[in-house]
Amino acid sequence: MPVFKTPFNGYSVKFSPFYESRVAVATAQNFGILGNGRLHVLDISPTPNSPPVAELAAYDTADGVYDVTWSESHDSLLVAAIADGSVKLYDLALPPTSNPIRSLQEHTREVQSTDYNPVRRDSFITSSWDDTIKLWTLDRPTSVRTFKEHAYCVYSAVWNPRHADVFASASGDCTVRIWDVREPGSTMIIPAHEFEVLSCDWNKYDDCRLATASVDKSIKVWDVRNYRIPVTVLNGHGYAVRKVKFSPHRQSLLISCSYDMMVCLWDYMVEDALVGRYDHHTEFAVGVDMSVLVEGLLASTGWDELVYVWQHGTDPRAP
């Protein structure tokens, strides 16, 4: 399956919701500590006679790119989270010199994550090391609202797949908070882990289920209707779990990646929950995604500067 070598360290990879074979990759120089960044847009060829990976576009930034999300309303629009605290919008339909089409500078620290609203498709959120989450719409040059309750970096903020006004945030203060943009403050605080929570994601089929990933090496699945104890705890990673994502095709399936360099696939509803383990990365695996359009199609990136796209059950390194 296709492998792409980036000049910098991979941070995030996202499948397009419009094109089966398209992914965006966020990268940062010098492991994201200092230096430039680059946003790649790649087309993965399914035909054996053409190049396996074609770079459709690449956008250079003065600082590292930590995350990227696709617009749910425009197939050419991307939102990037930048280490200098900015949020940049790119339009693939325009020439490179016209990009970014917008640079939103409100966060005072690194922007760690961005997520586009899948229900109300004109808005997106960003989370930052400045302990805040911001809500944006495409038609406004400034943020609509800032959510400030977390006591430490907000590593991840993710929209609920069914409720246009609800999102969750995961923080280094060891909590996950549930927010409703119609309410003045968070509506729920889950003391999810004893160590920093690095990632969270909603189940695509049960809008009350939420997965969290932590420095404590575990993944937990929660039911927000009764969050005193997790539905299940998934252990199997050897180091901090950097990202967790629920499958868009199967209710009980989720994928994770970790500083142990592994990408793991889990079925949290069965006893032997670990259903796949991939060891193709040679440095920290920090970005992972599952295709909405092709069931079983996975992508990952890491600090080894490589991007892999593969079908579950096959070897990501196989030609």
C-alpha positions in Angstrom: 0.0 0.0 0.0 1.1 3.6 -0.5 3.8 5.2 1.6 4.7 8.9 1.4 7.9 10.4 2.8 7.5 14.0 4.2 10.4 16.3 4.8 9.2 17.0 8.4 7.8 14.9 11.2 4.2 13.8 10.8 1.6 15.1 13.3 -1.8 14.5 11.9 -3.5 12.7 8.9 -7.1 13.1 7.8 -9.1 11.5 5.0 -11.2 13.7 2.9 -15.0 13.3 3.4 -15.5 13.9 -0.4 -12.7 11.9 -2.2 -12.0 8.2 -1.4 -8.3 8.5 -2.2 -7.4 11.9 -0.7 -5.6 12.7 2.6 -4.3 15.8 4.3 -1.1 15.5 6.4 0.1 18.1 9.0 3.8 18.1 9.6 6.3 20.0 11.7 10.1 20.4 11.6 12.4 19.3 14.4 9.6 17.2 16.1 7.5 20.3 16.4 9.7 21.9 18.9 11.1 24.7 16.7 11.1 25.4 13.0 8.8 25.4 9.9 5.8 23.3 9.0 4.2 22.0 5.9 0.6 20.9 5.0 0.4 18.2 2.4 -2.6 17.1 0.3 -2.0 13.6 -1.2 -4.0 11.6 -3.7 -3.6 7.9 -3.2 -3.9 6.0 -6.5 -5.9 2.7 -6.5 -4.7 1.7 -9.9 -1.4 -0.3 -10.3 -0.1 1.6 -13.3 -0.1 5.1 -11.9 2.2 6.5 -9.1 0.9 5.2 -5.7 1.0 8.7 -4.2 0.6 12.0 -6.0 1.2 15.3 -4.0 -1.8 17.5 -5.0 -0.6 20.5 -3.0 1.9 21.5 -0.3 1.7 24.6 1.8 4.7 25.9 3.8 4.2 27.6 7.2 6.7 29.5 9.3 5.8 27.3 12.3 4.8 23.6 12.7 1.4 22.3 11.7 -0.1 20.3 14.5 -3.5 19.3 13.1 -5.7 19.6 10.0 -9.4 19.1 9.3 -11.4 19.1 6.1 -14.4 21.3 5.6 -17.7 19.3 5.6 -19.3 21.8 3.1 -16.5 22.6 0.6 -14.4 19.7 -0.9 -11.4 22.0 -1.4 -11.3 23.7 2.0 -8.9 22.8 4.8 -8.3 24.2 8.3 -4.9 23.9 9.9 -3.8 24.3 13.5 -0.4 26.1 13.7 2.2 26.2 16.4 2.4 30.0 16.4 -1.2 30.2 17.7 -2.8 30.8 14.3 -5.5 29.0 12.5 -5.1 29.0 8.7 -7.6 28.2 6.0 -6.5 26.8 2.7 -8.5 26.4 -0.6 -7.2 23.8 -3.0 -9.2 25.3 -5.8 -7.0 28.5 -5.7 -3.4 28.8 -6.8 -0.7 28.3 -4.0 0.1 32.0 -4.0 -3.5 32.8 -3.0 -3.2 30.6 0.1 -3.8 30.7 3.0 -7.1 32.4 2.3 -7.3 33.4 5.9 -5.1 33.4 9.0 -7.0 33.7 12.3 -4.7 34.9 15.1 -6.4 34.7 18.5 -4.9 31.8 20.5 -1.9 32.9 22.6 -0.2 29.5 22.5 0.2 26.6 20.1 -3.0 25.4 18.4 -3.1 21.7 19.0 -6.3 20.5 17.4 -9.1 21.5 15.0 -12.4 19.8 14.1 -15.1 20.7 11.6 -18.7 20.5 12.6 -20.3 17.6 10.7 -23.9 18.7 11.4 -23.8 22.5 11.1 -21.3 22.7 8.3 -20.3 26.3 8.5 -18.4 26.1 11.8 -15.3 24.6 13.4 -13.5 24.5 16.7 -9.8 24.8 17.7 -8.1 23.9 21.0 -4.9 25.3 22.3 -2.1 25.1 24.8 -3.5 28.4 26.1 -6.1 26.2 27.9 -9.0 27.4 25.7 -11.3 26.2 22.9 -12.5 28.6 20.3 -15.6 28.4 18.0 -15.3 29.8 14.5 -17.6 30.2 11.5 -16.4 30.6 7.9 -18.1 34.0 7.5 -16.6 35.7 10.5 -13.0 37.0 10.8 -13.0 36.6 14.5 -14.1 33.8 16.8 -17.7 33.4 17.8 -16.8 32.3 21.3 -14.0 31.2 23.6 -14.5 28.4 26.1 -12.2 28.7 29.1 -12.5 26.3 32.0 -9.7 23.9 31.6 -6.7 24.4 33.9 -4.1 23.2 31.4 -3.5 22.6 27.7 -6.5 21.4 25.7 -5.1 18.7 23.4 -8.3 17.8 21.6 -11.8 19.1 21.0 -14.3 17.1 18.9 -17.8 17.7 17.7 -20.6 15.3 18.5 -21.5 13.5 15.3 -25.3 14.1 15.7 -25.7 17.2 17.8 -24.7 20.4 16.1 -24.1 22.3 19.4 -22.3 19.7 21.4 -18.5 19.0 21.6 -16.1 17.3 24.0 -12.6 18.5 25.0 -9.6 16.6 26.4 -7.0 18.3 28.5 -3.8 18.0 30.4 -5.8 18.8 33.6 -6.8 15.1 33.4 -10.5 15.9 32.6 -12.8 15.7 29.6 -15.5 18.3 29.4 -18.7 18.2 27.5 -19.9 21.5 26.1 -23.1 22.8 24.5 -22.5 26.1 22.7 -26.0 27.3 23.8 -25.0 27.0 27.5 -22.7 29.5 29.4 -20.3 26.8 30.7 -19.5 23.1 30.3 -22.4 20.8 30.9 -20.3 17.9 32.2 -16.9 17.3 33.7 -15.5 13.7 33.5 -12.4 13.0 35.7 -11.3 10.7 32.9 -7.7 9.7 33.8 -5.2 10.3 36.5 -2.7 11.6 34.0 -3.0 14.0 31.0 -5.8 13.2 28.5 -4.3 13.6 25.0 -7.3 12.7 22.8 -11.0 12.1 22.7 -13.6 11.0 20.1 -17.3 10.4 19.9 -18.8 7.2 18.8 -20.4 7.7 15.3 -23.4 5.4 16.1 -24.1 6.1 19.8 -23.9 9.8 20.5 -23.6 9.2 24.3 -20.4 7.1 24.0 -17.0 8.8 24.1 -13.4 7.4 24.0 -10.5 9.0 25.8 -6.7 8.4 25.5 -4.1 9.2 28.1 -0.5 9.5 29.1 -1.4 6.6 31.5 -1.2 4.3 28.4 -4.9 3.4 28.5 -8.0 4.1 26.4 -11.3 4.4 28.1 -14.8 4.3 26.7 -17.5 6.3 28.5 -21.2 6.6 28.5 -22.1 10.3 29.3 -25.4 9.2 30.8 -23.5 7.5 33.6 -19.9 8.5 33.7 -18.9 7.5 37.2 -17.1 4.4 35.8 -16.0 3.8 32.2 -17.8 1.3 30.0 -14.5 -0.4 29.4 -10.7 0.2 29.8 -8.4 -0.8 26.9 -4.9 -1.7 27.9 -2.2 -2.7 25.4 -0.1 0.3 24.5 3.3 0.5 26.2 3.5 4.3 26.3 1.2 7.3 26.2 -1.7 7.0 23.7 -1.6 10.0 21.5 -4.8 9.7 19.5 -8.0 7.6 19.4 -10.7 7.6 16.7 -14.0 5.7 16.4 -14.8 3.8 13.2 -17.2 5.6 10.9 -18.5 2.1 9.8 -18.6 -0.1 12.8 -20.0 0.9 16.2 -17.6 -1.0 18.4 -14.4 -0.4 16.5 -11.8 2.2 17.3 -8.2 2.9 16.3 -5.3 4.3 18.4 -1.7 5.3 18.0 0.9 5.8 20.6 4.4 6.9 21.6 5.2 3.1 21.6 5.2 3.5 17.8 2.2 1.1 17.5 -1.2 1.6 15.7 -3.9 -0.6 17.4 -7.3 -1.5 16.3 -9.9 -2.4 19.0 -13.3 -3.8 19.3 -14.4 -2.5 22.7 -17.5 -4.8 22.9 -15.6 -8.1 22.9 -13.5 -9.7 25.6 -10.2 -9.8 23.5 -10.6 -6.2 22.5 -7.3 -5.8 20.6 -8.1 -7.0 17.0 -5.1 -5.5 15.2 -1.7 -4.3 16.0 0.6 -2.6 13.4 4.3 -1.9 14.1 5.2 -0.1 10.8 6.4 3.1 12.3 9.9 3.5 13.6 9.3 6.6 15.7 6.4 7.9 17.7 3.0 7.3 16.0 1.0 10.5 16.6 -1.6 10.7 13.8 -4.2 8.2 12.7 -7.5 8.2 10.8 -10.1 5.9 9.3 -11.8 6.6 5.9 -15.4 7.6 6.0 -15.9 6.5 2.4 -14.0 3.2 2.3 -14.5 0.7 5.1 -11.3 -0.6 6.6 -9.1 2.0 4.9 -6.6 3.3 7.5 -4.0 6.0 7.6 -1.2 6.9 10.0 1.7 9.3 10.3 4.5 9.7 12.8 7.8 11.3 13.7 9.6 8.9 11.3 8.4 11.4 8.5 6.2 8.7 6.9 2.6 8.6 5.9 1.0 5.1 5.5 -2.4 4.3 3.9 -3.5 0.7 4.0 -6.4 -1.7 4.3 -7.0 -3.3 7.6 -5.6 -6.9 7.6 -2.8 -6.0 5.2 0.8 -5.0 5.9 1.1 -1.2 5.7 4.7 -1.7 4.4 3.7 -4.1 1.6 4.2 -2.7 -1.9 
